[in-house]
Amino acid sequence: MDRSIDRGSPSHRGLLRLAAMICLLLSVVGGSAAQVRGQVMRTTVPTDGYFVVLGGLYDGDYAAALQGFQSCLQGAVKTSSSFWIDSICYHTMCGECLFQMGQHGPALEQFNKALRLQITFNDWLIPVKFNQVITPAQQASLRPIPWGQPQRQMIIGSFPDSILIQQGSVDQTQKIASGGGVIQQATQVPINPQEIVRCVCLSLRRRHQILGPLAPFDKLAGELISVLTKRMVQPNHWSEAWVDVMLGCAFAAVGKDAQAKPLFDKSILAGGQYDHPMTSVALVELGRIALISGNYDLATKYFQEASYSAFYFVDPIVMEDALRLAATTHFLANRGGAYVPLALASNWARLQGFYEMYASLMILIAENQCLLDQADAAATTLDNIRSTIGRSNMLKACVGARLSFTQAHVNYQLGNSAGGDTAVNFALAFARTGSLSLFRMDLADRKTVDRSLTTREASEIFNELLRDPQPGHWLYDPLDAMATLVH
């Protein structure tokens, strides 16, 4: 099924609302199917309606997408005691919507729920009826990447978006003989396993971003490390690469990059040969590790390669993360000039209707222009962003706050102090509730009061949180850095 949807069309938000209704409908009609624009909506796990809602998130329509994912949760598959693995996706993407809106507490709660389900059903990869051999993607489907060319040998694997998984047990005699437990007849259910793994990785990565200095003391990620270390996967199978990348993200989420790095290295290729849907996650995390160590050249290489692999597997979240971090590395390395891939990638994102990615990359272009004392060009860039997303609720979210803060920088450079004050105050108004650093301070305070943290742990965390923003903080997230000084 072709999931491409014209996210720029006037009817897209109506389709998004319809998709939310279909998420509920599919839970009622069982094995039947619904129709959207003449396309069959199948009862896959997660549902095809979920992927339509996902398009709304990429469009930057966070509020409507959040409502859609919440509707998916209402119609989610349930076991005798809990939600099932499809809800890993629904909780993760609810969390992503909230994260982008700066609502870090509710976002963290959703990511927690997703990861607890992964812990509960940690062996779900074993009964998946994978093909034993990966086949290469058809060359005709591999379009040129608009913003660059891979420097490593890249063979894109073909991974079906619907694979059967066995639920229940074929042999119930032991359960009957023991006289206990719920007897569940074995059934075959179609799932999208790579989407579930992608969401586990995204939940871990976002929680790491939200928790910051609190991450090394995170018990939930520690539990996930324990279950993933058991490697509950088919032996000697290429899907071990997915376990490696999830386990790498779990180690990284508690600040153990030394343990995470070899897992990411190993997980880049499935079956030792093919790029897979999580290759870009491994590469962007390797880039982050290189950036922290100050190896800017290696970090740039990893980030660029991550964006290329994410392009072929259509993951705008990783594409945006990778390109944003590559641009930040470009600035930190003081290489001078513009970071050229931003313009090419942002134009592609606009044409695809990935307006969140488009706006984020365009803001980086404007920031780059300010650093080069090109305030007039930066003002034009910001005007172009507003003309594209002006009616979107992105303007009330993290992207909008970044836009206002960059506008303030432009206004000050142009000598418009009043306009600069207005723009920076608008950005700071959002930061009072949307700042990651301020959220971490509040969370650390609450965990200290309820004794979730020891005195030693609290002291270590507050020593980090209460120090003045470092140069990298000002460059990576200047609005958040300022918020810590004026709150």
C-alpha positions in Angstrom: 0.0 0.0 0.0 1.3 3.4 -0.9 1.1 5.6 2.2 2.2 8.8 0.5 -0.3 11.6 1.2 -0.4 15.1 0.1 0.2 16.7 3.5 0.1 20.2 1.9 -3.4 19.8 0.5 -6.3 21.7 2.2 -8.1 18.4 2.9 -5.3 16.9 4.9 -6.6 17.9 8.3 -9.9 16.5 7.4 -8.2 13.2 6.4 -6.3 13.3 9.7 -9.5 13.5 11.7 -11.0 10.7 9.6 -7.9 8.6 10.3 -8.5 9.0 14.0 -12.0 7.8 13.6 -10.7 4.8 11.6 -8.3 3.9 14.4 -11.4 3.4 16.5 -13.4 1.8 13.7 -10.8 -0.9 13.0 -10.9 -2.0 16.6 -14.6 -2.6 16.2 -14.9 -4.2 12.8 -12.2 -6.9 13.5 -11.0 -8.5 10.4 -12.8 -6.2 7.9 -11.3 -3.1 6.4 -12.1 0.6 5.9 -11.6 2.8 2.9 -9.8 6.2 2.8 -9.4 7.9 -0.6 -9.9 4.5 -2.2 -7.1 2.8 -0.2 -7.8 -0.2 1.9 -7.1 0.4 5.6 -5.9 -2.9 6.9 -6.0 -4.2 10.5 -2.2 -4.2 10.8 -0.5 -3.5 14.1 -0.1 -0.6 14.4 -3.1 0.3 12.1 -2.8 2.1 8.8 -4.9 4.9 10.3 -1.9 5.4 12.7 0.4 6.1 9.7 -2.0 8.7 8.4 -2.0 10.4 11.8 1.8 10.1 11.7 1.7 12.3 8.5 0.0 15.0 10.6 2.8 15.0 13.1 5.3 15.4 10.2 3.2 18.3 9.0 3.6 19.9 12.4 -0.1 19.6 13.3 0.7 18.5 16.8 -2.7 19.0 18.5 -4.6 17.1 15.8 -1.9 14.3 15.7 -2.0 14.0 19.4 -5.8 13.5 19.3 -5.4 11.0 16.5 -2.8 8.9 18.4 -5.0 9.0 21.5 -7.8 7.6 19.4 -5.5 4.9 18.3 -4.9 4.0 22.0 -8.7 3.7 22.5 -8.8 1.1 19.8 -5.5 -0.6 20.7 -5.1 -4.3 21.0 -5.4 -5.5 24.6 -4.3 -8.7 26.3 -6.0 -10.2 29.4 -4.0 -7.9 31.6 -2.7 -4.9 29.6 -2.3 -3.1 26.3 -0.2 -5.0 23.7 2.9 -4.0 21.6 1.0 -1.8 19.2 0.5 0.7 22.0 4.3 1.1 22.2 3.8 3.1 18.9 0.7 5.0 20.1 2.3 6.1 23.4 5.6 7.0 21.8 4.0 9.3 19.2 1.7 10.8 21.8 4.9 11.6 23.7 6.5 13.0 20.5 3.6 15.4 20.0 3.8 16.6 23.6 7.6 16.8 23.4 7.4 19.1 20.3 4.8 21.2 22.1 7.2 21.7 25.1 5.0 19.6 27.5 7.9 17.6 28.8 6.2 16.1 31.9 3.3 14.5 30.0 5.7 13.5 27.2 7.9 11.7 29.7 4.9 9.9 31.0 4.0 8.6 27.5 7.5 7.5 26.8 7.6 5.7 30.1 4.4 3.8 29.2 5.8 2.8 25.9 9.0 1.4 27.4 7.1 -0.4 30.2 5.3 -2.3 27.4 8.6 -3.2 25.8 9.7 -4.6 29.1 6.5 -6.5 29.6 6.6 -8.0 26.1 10.4 -8.1 25.7 10.3 -11.4 23.8 7.9 -10.2 21.1 10.5 -10.4 18.3 10.8 -14.2 18.7 7.4 -15.3 17.2 7.6 -12.8 14.3 7.6 -14.8 11.0 10.6 -12.9 9.5 12.0 -13.8 6.1 15.3 -15.6 6.8 17.1 -13.7 4.0 17.0 -9.9 3.3 16.6 -8.9 -0.3 17.9 -5.7 -1.7 15.5 -2.8 -2.4 14.7 -2.3 -6.1 17.1 0.1 -7.6 14.3 1.9 -9.4 12.8 2.9 -6.0 16.1 4.5 -4.8 15.9 8.1 -5.7 19.0 10.4 -5.5 19.4 12.1 -2.2 18.9 15.9 -2.7 21.5 17.1 -0.2 24.5 14.8 -0.6 25.9 11.5 -1.5 26.8 8.6 0.9 30.5 8.1 1.4 30.1 4.5 2.6 29.0 1.6 0.6 25.2 1.5 1.1 23.0 -1.4 0.2 19.4 -0.7 1.1 17.5 -3.7 2.3 13.8 -4.4 1.6 11.7 -4.8 4.8 8.0 -5.6 4.4 5.7 -3.3 6.5 3.4 -6.2 7.3 4.7 -9.5 8.8 2.8 -12.2 10.7 3.4 -12.7 14.4 1.9 -15.6 16.4 -0.1 -14.8 19.4 -1.1 -17.4 22.0 0.2 -20.9 22.4 -0.2 -23.9 20.1 0.2 -26.4 22.9 -2.1 -25.6 25.8 -1.8 -28.9 27.6 0.7 -27.7 30.2 -1.5 -24.8 31.1 -4.6 -27.0 31.3 -2.7 -29.6 33.4 -1.5 -27.0 35.9 -5.0 -25.8 36.3 -4.1 -22.1 36.0 -3.8 -19.2 33.6 -5.7 -17.8 30.7 -5.9 -20.2 27.7 -5.3 -18.3 24.5 -5.7 -20.0 21.1 -2.8 -19.4 18.7 -3.6 -16.7 16.1 -1.6 -15.0 13.4 -1.6 -11.2 13.5 0.0 -8.9 10.9 2.4 -6.3 12.5 4.9 -3.7 11.4 7.9 -4.8 13.5 10.3 -2.0 12.4 7.8 0.7 13.4 7.6 -0.8 16.9 11.4 -1.0 17.2 11.7 2.6 15.8 9.3 3.8 18.6 11.3 2.0 21.3 14.4 3.7 20.1 12.7 7.1 19.9 11.2 6.8 23.4 14.7 6.1 24.8 16.4 8.9 22.9 13.7 11.5 23.8 13.8 10.5 27.5 17.5 11.0 27.4 17.0 14.5 26.0 14.3 15.3 28.6 16.2 13.9 31.6 19.6 15.3 30.9 21.7 15.1 34.1 19.0 12.9 35.7 19.5 10.2 33.0 22.3 8.3 34.7 20.0 7.6 37.7 17.0 6.5 35.5 15.7 3.2 36.8 13.3 2.5 33.9 16.1 2.5 31.3 18.1 0.3 33.6 15.3 -2.2 33.6 15.2 -2.1 29.8 18.9 -2.8 29.7 18.4 -5.9 31.9 15.7 -7.4 29.6 17.4 -6.4 26.3 20.7 -8.0 27.5 18.9 -11.3 27.5 18.7 -10.9 23.7 15.2 -12.3 23.3 15.4 -12.8 19.5 15.6 -15.6 17.0 19.2 -17.0 17.2 21.6 -16.2 14.5 19.0 -14.0 12.7 19.5 -10.6 11.2 16.9 -9.1 13.6 19.7 -9.1 16.2 20.7 -5.8 14.7 17.4 -4.3 16.0 18.1 -5.7 19.5 21.6 -4.1 19.3 20.3 -0.7 18.4 17.6 -0.8 21.1 20.2 -1.9 23.7 22.6 0.8 22.5 19.9 3.4 23.0 19.2 2.1 26.4 22.8 2.3 27.5 23.1 5.8 25.9 19.9 6.8 27.8 21.7 6.3 31.1 24.9 8.0 29.9 26.9 4.8 29.3 28.2 5.7 25.8 31.2 3.4 26.2 28.9 0.4 26.3 26.5 1.9 23.7 29.1 2.6 21.0 30.1 -1.0 20.1 26.4 -2.0 19.9 25.7 0.9 17.5 28.7 -0.1 15.4 27.5 -3.7 15.2 23.9 -2.6 14.4 24.5 -0.5 11.4 24.1 -3.4 9.0 21.5 -6.1 9.2 22.9 -9.5 8.3 26.3 -7.8 7.9 25.3 -6.3 4.6 22.1 -4.2 4.5 21.0 -0.8 5.7 17.8 -1.3 7.7 15.2 1.1 9.2 17.2 1.5 12.4 20.6 2.1 10.7 20.0 5.9 10.8 19.3 5.7 14.5 22.6 3.9 15.2 24.5 6.5 13.0 23.0 9.6 14.6 23.8 8.2 18.0 27.4 7.5 16.9 27.6 11.1 15.7 26.4 12.3 19.1 29.1 10.3 20.9 31.7 11.7 18.5 30.4 15.2 19.0 30.6 14.9 22.8 34.2 13.7 22.5 35.1 16.8 20.3 35.7 14.8 17.1 33.8 17.2 14.8 34.9 15.6 11.5 33.8 12.1 12.6 30.6 13.5 14.1 29.7 15.3 10.8 30.3 12.2 8.8 28.0 10.1 11.0 25.3 12.8 11.0 25.3 13.1 7.3 25.3 9.3 6.7 22.4 9.1 9.2 20.4 11.6 7.2 21.0 9.6 4.0 19.9 6.3 5.4 16.8 8.0 7.1 16.0 9.4 3.6 15.6 6.0 2.1 13.5 4.7 5.0 11.5 7.9 5.1 12.1 8.9 8.8 11.8 12.7 8.9 12.4 12.7 12.7 15.9 11.2 12.4 16.6 13.2 9.2 15.8 16.5 11.1 17.8 15.4 14.1 20.8 14.4 12.0 20.9 17.5 9.9 20.3 19.8 12.9 23.2 18.1 14.7 25.4 18.2 11.6 24.7 22.0 11.3 25.5 22.5 15.0 28.8 20.6 14.5 29.6 22.8 11.6 29.1 25.9 13.8 31.1 24.4 16.7 34.0 23.5 14.4 34.0 27.2 13.3 34.3 26.0 9.7 32.9 29.3 8.3 30.3 29.8 5.5 26.9 28.2 5.2 26.2 24.6 6.0 25.0 23.8 2.4 22.9 20.7 2.9 20.4 22.7 5.0 19.0 24.6 2.0 18.7 21.5 -0.2 17.2 19.4 2.6 14.7 22.0 3.7 13.5 22.6 0.1 13.0 18.8 -0.2 11.1 18.7 3.1 8.8 21.5 1.9 8.0 19.7 -1.3 7.2 16.5 0.6 4.9 18.3 3.0 7.3 17.5 6.0 6.7 21.1 7.3 8.1 20.4 10.8 11.4 19.3 9.3 11.3 22.2 6.8 10.7 24.9 9.5 13.4 23.5 11.8 16.0 23.4 9.1 15.1 26.9 7.8 15.5 28.3 11.3 19.0 26.8 11.3 19.7 28.5 8.0 18.6 31.9 9.5 20.8 31.3 12.5 23.7 30.5 10.2 23.0 33.7 8.3 23.0 35.7 11.6 26.4 34.2 12.5 27.7 35.4 9.1 26.2 38.9 9.7 23.7 38.4 6.9 20.7 39.8 8.8 18.8 40.9 5.8 19.0 37.4 4.3 18.0 35.9 7.7 14.9 38.2 7.8 13.9 36.9 4.4 14.4 33.3 5.5 12.2 33.8 8.5 9.5 35.5 6.4 9.5 32.4 4.1 9.0 30.1 7.1 6.0 32.1 8.3 4.4 32.1 4.8 4.6 28.3 4.8 3.6 27.5 8.4 1.7 30.7 9.4 -1.5 28.8 10.0 0.0 25.9 11.8 0.1 25.3 15.5 3.9 25.0 15.2 4.1 28.7 16.0 2.8 27.9 19.5 5.3 25.0 19.9 9.1 24.6 20.3 9.6 25.4 16.6 7.7 28.7 17.0 9.7 29.6 20.1 12.9 29.0 18.1 11.6 31.1 15.3 10.8 34.0 17.6 14.2 33.8 19.3 16.0 33.9 15.9 13.7 36.8 14.9 14.9 38.7 17.9 18.5 38.1 16.9 17.8 39.4 13.4 15.9 42.4 14.7 18.8 43.4 17.0 21.3 43.0 14.2 19.1 45.3 12.0 19.0 47.9 14.8 15.3 47.2 15.6 15.6 47.0 19.4 11.8 47.2 20.1 11.1 44.4 17.6 13.9 42.4 19.1 12.5 42.8 22.6 9.0 41.8 21.5 10.3 38.7 19.8 12.6 37.6 22.6 9.8 38.1 25.2 7.5 35.9 23.2 10.1 33.2 23.0 10.8 33.4 26.8 7.1 33.2 27.6 7.1 29.8 25.9 10.4 28.8 27.6 8.9 29.4 31.1 7.0 26.1 30.6 8.8 24.6 27.6 12.4 24.9 28.7 14.1 21.5 29.2 16.6 22.9 31.7 13.8 24.4 33.9 11.8 21.2 33.7 14.9 19.2 34.8 15.3 21.6 37.8 11.7 21.1 38.8 11.9 17.3 38.3 15.1 17.0 40.3 13.6 19.1 43.1 10.5 16.8 43.3 12.6 13.6 43.2 14.8 15.0 46.0 11.8 15.8 48.2 10.2 12.4 47.7 13.6 10.7 48.2 13.7 9.2 44.8 17.3 10.6 44.7 19.9 10.1 47.3 21.6 13.2 48.8 24.8 12.3 46.7 22.8 11.9 43.5 20.8 15.2 44.1 24.1 17.1 44.8 25.6 15.8 41.6 22.6 16.6 39.5 22.1 20.2 40.9 25.8 20.9 40.4 25.2 20.3 36.7 21.8 22.0 36.5 22.7 25.2 38.5 26.0 26.1 36.7 26.0 28.9 34.1 25.2 27.7 30.5 28.3 26.5 28.7 29.3 27.7 25.2 27.9 24.5 23.5 24.5 25.1 25.3 24.3 28.6 23.9 25.0 27.4 20.4 22.8 24.3 20.5 19.8 25.8 22.3 20.3 29.5 23.0 16.7 30.0 24.1 17.0 27.3 26.7 20.3 28.7 27.9 18.8 32.2 28.3 15.7 30.7 30.1 18.0 29.3 32.8 19.3 32.8 33.6 16.1 34.7 33.6 13.6 32.3 35.2 
